[in-house]
């Protein structure tokens, strides 16, 4: 079971922490993709960014699942 994370005494759901990390990671990946000109090949950039964010959060959740299971 995934528990809560304690941030300076404030308990927040682990999914909220993952969503915050996913936001930072997807922002960095979007900046990298924009710098190399990848968005010229993307039909709908906003939809692509949403899908990228969902994949990053899902990947972070899968990567950290051994850390949160008891």
C-alpha positions as CSV (number, residue, x, y, z in Angstrom):
1,X,0.0,0.0,0.0
2,X,1.3,3.4,-0.9
3,X,1.4,5.7,2.2
4,X,1.9,9.3,2.8
5,X,5.1,11.3,2.6
6,X,6.1,13.5,5.5
7,X,7.5,16.9,4.3
8,X,8.5,18.8,7.4
9,X,5.7,17.4,9.5
10,X,3.1,17.8,6.8
11,X,1.7,14.6,5.4
12,X,0.9,14.6,1.7
13,X,-0.2,11.7,-0.5
14,X,2.6,10.0,-2.3
15,X,0.8,10.6,-5.7
16,X,1.0,14.3,-5.1
17,X,4.7,14.1,-4.7
18,X,5.0,12.0,-7.8
19,X,2.9,14.5,-9.8
20,X,5.1,17.4,-8.6
21,X,8.2,15.5,-9.7
22,X,6.5,14.5,-13.0
23,X,5.8,18.2,-13.7
24,X,9.5,19.1,-13.2
25,X,10.7,16.2,-15.3
26,X,8.2,16.7,-18.1
27,X,9.0,20.5,-18.2
28,X,12.7,19.6,-18.7
29,X,11.9,17.1,-21.4
30,X,9.6,19.6,-23.2
31,X,12.4,22.2,-23.1
32,X,14.8,19.7,-24.6
33,X,12.4,18.6,-27.3
34,X,11.6,22.2,-28.2
35,X,15.3,23.0,-28.4
36,X,16.0,20.2,-31.0
37,X,12.9,21.2,-33.0
38,X,10.8,18.1,-32.3
39,X,7.6,20.0,-32.1
40,X,7.6,20.7,-35.8
41,X,6.6,17.0,-36.3
42,X,3.9,17.0,-33.6
43,X,0.3,17.5,-34.8
44,X,-1.2,18.8,-31.5
45,X,1.5,20.1,-29.1
46,X,-0.8,20.5,-26.1
47,X,-2.1,17.0,-26.4
48,X,1.4,15.7,-26.8
49,X,2.5,17.5,-23.6
50,X,-0.4,16.0,-21.7
51,X,0.5,12.5,-22.8
52,X,4.2,13.1,-22.0
53,X,3.2,14.2,-18.5
54,X,1.1,11.2,-18.0
55,X,3.8,8.9,-19.2
56,X,6.4,10.5,-17.0
57,X,4.2,10.3,-13.9
58,X,3.4,6.6,-14.7
59,X,7.1,5.9,-15.1
60,X,8.0,7.6,-11.8
61,X,5.2,5.6,-10.1
62,X,6.5,2.4,-11.5
63,X,10.1,3.3,-10.6
64,X,9.3,4.2,-7.1
65,X,6.9,1.4,-6.3
66,X,9.5,-0.9,-4.7
67,X,10.4,2.0,-2.3
68,X,6.8,2.6,-1.1
69,X,5.7,-1.0,-0.7
70,X,6.0,-2.5,2.8
